[in-house]
Amino acid sequence: MDDYIIITDQKQVNEVKGLLSQRFKMKDLGAARSILSMEIIRDRERGTLQLRQTGHIKGALKAFGMLNCKPRDSPMPAGLQLSKPESTSPGDEKLPFRSLVGKLLYIAISTRPDITYAVCYLARFVAAYSQQHYQAALRILQYLSGTVDLSIQYCCSEARFIDGKLAAPTGYVDADWAGDSHDRKSTTGYIFLMCGGPVSWISKKQLSVTLSSCEAEYTALSEAVKQAMYLSYFRQDFDLDTSESKKRNADNQSAIIIATTPSYIYHGRTKHIDVRLHHIRGQVACGAITVEYCPTESMLADPLTKSLPAPHFRKLCALINMVSHGKTQ
């Protein structure tokens, strides 16, 4: 093992360090300042902690000759749809498209939910791509060059506690129905926030074609509920879990009704939906989660399902506590 972080109270930290140092040659670097290219910035007076990848992003910009590029105000133009070639032409095979997408994916899954949709969309073309796709990937680098120090910020002041324990994260889930012009599959996006900042997010094309926006949203809600269950188990390891319901916000009221209504009422309209998706009802019925309506304009998962106009995109980034030098993006 190269690097690791011990997460517990100070007394147990000292005990673990002592036991390990008796067996292994160790170098104690003190309070964590970075891990796996992620920089950790604490401000104990303000009660904030920030995560960012400034150095890693600068390295990617340098590797692709984009250090002095003109910044963009969003990672992808609103409504962009790229063509899907049958194969990569001999001339385009020399383009480092796969390498660039790989670097961008690591940044996206680590600290940058704002680029996640754009990167995951381009990852659909790694089997066959063209100059057009490579230019779209370079545009993401242009956006990163203007937001190189953008960080996720967590705040003590935004933490919620139940019976002295940190409350469960709040999730937002959305879907872009039939958004892929090639196969008409929908895209799922969800994001979970704790202490004001995102702790889990995803942008993912759904496995099958859905017949309505309601079905697409219900499928996305199913994925978000599974992630909520995982986060609940993970929190139990840190003795953080409470009996409080995990709240999920969705912007499709039909999907919410299906999730919270007995199956026989909507059977005629939903009997074609895969039964595995209906585990949501069980979670709602036992009180493990609650599903609430969230207006589309405030749906924080929206940037994870489609490319948005720059002003609305920046507004939603600010709402998930993406900050630059202490100021919201």
N, C-alpha and C positions, 0 to 999 in steps of 0.2 A: 504494500500500500504506500502510495506517495504522500497524499495529504488526506486528512480527515478533520472533522470538527466534532468536539464533544459538546452535547447540548444537555445540560442539567444544571442543578444549583452548584454554587462555587465549592461547597464542601465535597460533593461527589466528583466534581471536576478534578480537584486535587488528589482524591483517592485513586481515580482512574489513571491519572498521569503518573502517580507513584508506582502503581502496579505495572504499568507498561514499561516504564523506564528501568525497572528491575530486570526485565526480560529482553528488551530491545534497545538498540542505540537510537535515541530520539533527539529531536531538536524542537524545543517548545517555542513557538512563535508568539505566544501570548494571545490576546484577544484577536479574533479573526478579522483580517482586513481584506482578504480575497480568498476565493476558492474556485477552482476550475474556470478561471478567466473572469469570474464575476467579482466585482469590487464591492466591498461592504463599507458604507460610510455611516457612522453613528453621530448623532448630535444629542447627547444625553440631557442637555439643558432644555432643548425643545421637545425631547421625547420622540425623536424620529430615527428611522433606519432606512437607508436607501441602498438599492441594488442596481448596478449598471455594469456595462462592458466597454467602457471608453477605449481602453488599450486594445482589446480584441477587435473592436470595430475599426480603429485606426490601422491595425494590422491588415485587415481585409481590404480596406481602401487602398493601402499601399500595394498590396499583392496584385490588385487589378488596375493599378495606375489611375486611381480616382481620388487621390488625396486633395487635389486642387480643382475638383469638378464643381459645377454649378449646382447648388442644393435645390431640391424639389420640396414642395409643401405637402406632398402625400406620397406614399410608396407606390401607388398605382392609380392611373386615371379612372375616374368614376365610370362604371359600366363597361370596362375593357373586356373584350372577348377575343382571344387569340385563336388562330387557325390551328388545326391539328394535322401535321404532315404524316404521311404513311411511314416515312423513314427519313433519317437525317442525310442530307446530301453530302457527298465527299468533301466539298468545300467547307461546310458548316461543322463537320466532325472535329475540326481543329479548334473550334471555339470551346473555351473552358466553362461551358454552361453547367455541367454536372458538378464540377468543383465549386463553382460560385453558389449554386443552390444549396449544396451541402454546408458551406460556411454560413449562409444566411439562415438555414434551418436551425443550426445550433444557437445562433443569436436569438432567433424568434422564440424557441422553446425555453430559453434561459431567463431573459429579462425584457423581451420586447414583444408583448402581445400586439402592439400597434402594427407590426409588419407580418404577423402570423398568417393572415388570410392571403396576402400577396405572395408570400413565399410558398405556402402550401398549394396555391393555385398553379404556380410555375412548376412545382414538383410533379404535377400531373404530366408534364411534357418531357421528362428526362429520358424516356425511351426513344423519342423522336422529336427533334427541335430544329429551329432555324435561327437566322440572324435576328428575326423579330422577337423571339423568346429571350435571346441573350440581351438584347437592348432593354427589354422589360426588367430583366434581373439587374442590369446596370442602373436602371432608374431607382431601384430600391437602395442601391449603394448611394446614389445621389441624395435620396431622402435621409439616409443615415448620416451622410456627411454634414448635414445641417442640424442633426439632432444627436450628435455623437455623444454628448454627456447626458442625454435623457435617461432618467432613472425611475424605477418603481419606488414609491415612498410609502412606508408604513408609519402610522402615528399612534402614540399612546392615547391621545385625546379622542381618536376615532374608534378605540377599542370598546366593545360592549362586553359586560360581565353578567353572568347568571350565577347566583349563589357563590360569588367569589371566584368563579372559573370563567375563562375566556369563552365567549359565546361562539356558536357554530358560524361558519362562513355563510354569506349570502350569495346565492348563485343567480346568474342571468343566462337565459337560453333563447336562441333564435334560430331560424332556418330561412334559407333563400330557396323558395320552391322552384324546381325545374331550372335552376340558374345555369347549369352547364349546357351550352348550346349544342354540344356534340352528342350527348346521350340523355339529356333532359333529367339527369339526376339532381337532387337537391343538395345543399350544403348545410351542415350542422355547425353551429358555433355556440360555445358556452364559456363563461368566465365566473370564477368564484373569488370573492373579496373577503379579506379579513384585516382588521385594523386599518381599513381605508384603502388597502392596496391589493392587487391581484395575487393569488397564491396558486391558481390552476386555471388553464385556459386551453382551448383547442379550436381548430378549424379543420373540418373533415367532410369529404364528400360522402353522402349516404350510399349504402351498398345497393339499394334497389330504387327503382322509379316509384314515386308516390303519386297518387291520383288527385291530390288536392293540397292546398297550402295547409289545411288543418292536419292532414296526415303527415306532411313533412315536419310541421311543428311538433306533433305528437312523437314522431320518431326522434327528433332532437331532444325533446324532454326526457325520453327514455334514456338516452345516453347521459344526460346531465344527472339524472337520478342515480345511475350506476356510479358515476364519479363522486356524487355526494356520499354514497354509502362507503366508498373507499376512503374518502377524507375522514369520515366518522371513525372508521377503524384505525386509521393513522393517528388521529387525535387521541384515541384511547391510550396509545403507547406513551403519550406525554401527560396522561391524566388531565386532559383538557375537556373531554366530552361532557355534555350535560344532557338532561332529558328534554331540552328545548327542541322544538321542531326545526328542521333545516328548511329555510325559506328559499323557494325557487321562483323567479320572476319570468313570465312569458308574455308575449304581446299578441297571442292568438287566443281569443276567448273560446273558440270552439274546441281547441285542444285542451284548454283548462277544464271545460265542461266534461269532456270524455274522461279525463283523468280523475275527476271528482264525482262522477255520476255512476250509479249501478249499471252494469253492462247491458242489461236487458232493455233499458230505455233507448239506447242508440244502436241496438244490435243490427238493425237493417242497414244502417249507413256505415257501420264499422266492422262488419263480420269478415271483411276481406283483409283487415289489418292483422299482421303477424301476431299471434297470441303472446309471443315473448315480450312484446312491447307493453302488455297490460300489467306488468309487475308494478308499474307506477301506481295503479289503483290500490294495490295491497299496501304500499308504503304510505299513501295518503290515508287509507282507512285506519291503519294502526297509529297514525299520528307522527310517524317518523319524519315526514316532510309536509310542508304546506306549499301550495301552488297559488300564486297571486298574479293578477294582471299588472303589466307594466306598459305604459304608452310607448308606441314605436319610437317617438322622438327621444325618449329617455332610455331606450334599450341598449345597455352597455355591451351586449354581445353582437350588436349589429355590425361593427367593423370586422368581425370574425366570419361573416357569411358572404360579404360582397365588398367591392370597392366603392367608396363613398365620395361625394364632393368634399373638397378640402376643408371648408369651414365646419361642416357637421362632423367630419372625422376628427378635427382638432378639439372640438367641444367634448366629444366622447372620450378622447384620450385624457383630457383634463379631469373628467369625472371618475376615471379609474386611478387617479393620483399618479399620472406620469408627469414628472417634474424635471425642470432644468435649473440648476443653481437655486433650488428652493422655490422656484416659480412654476406654476402649472403651465403645461404646454399649450 
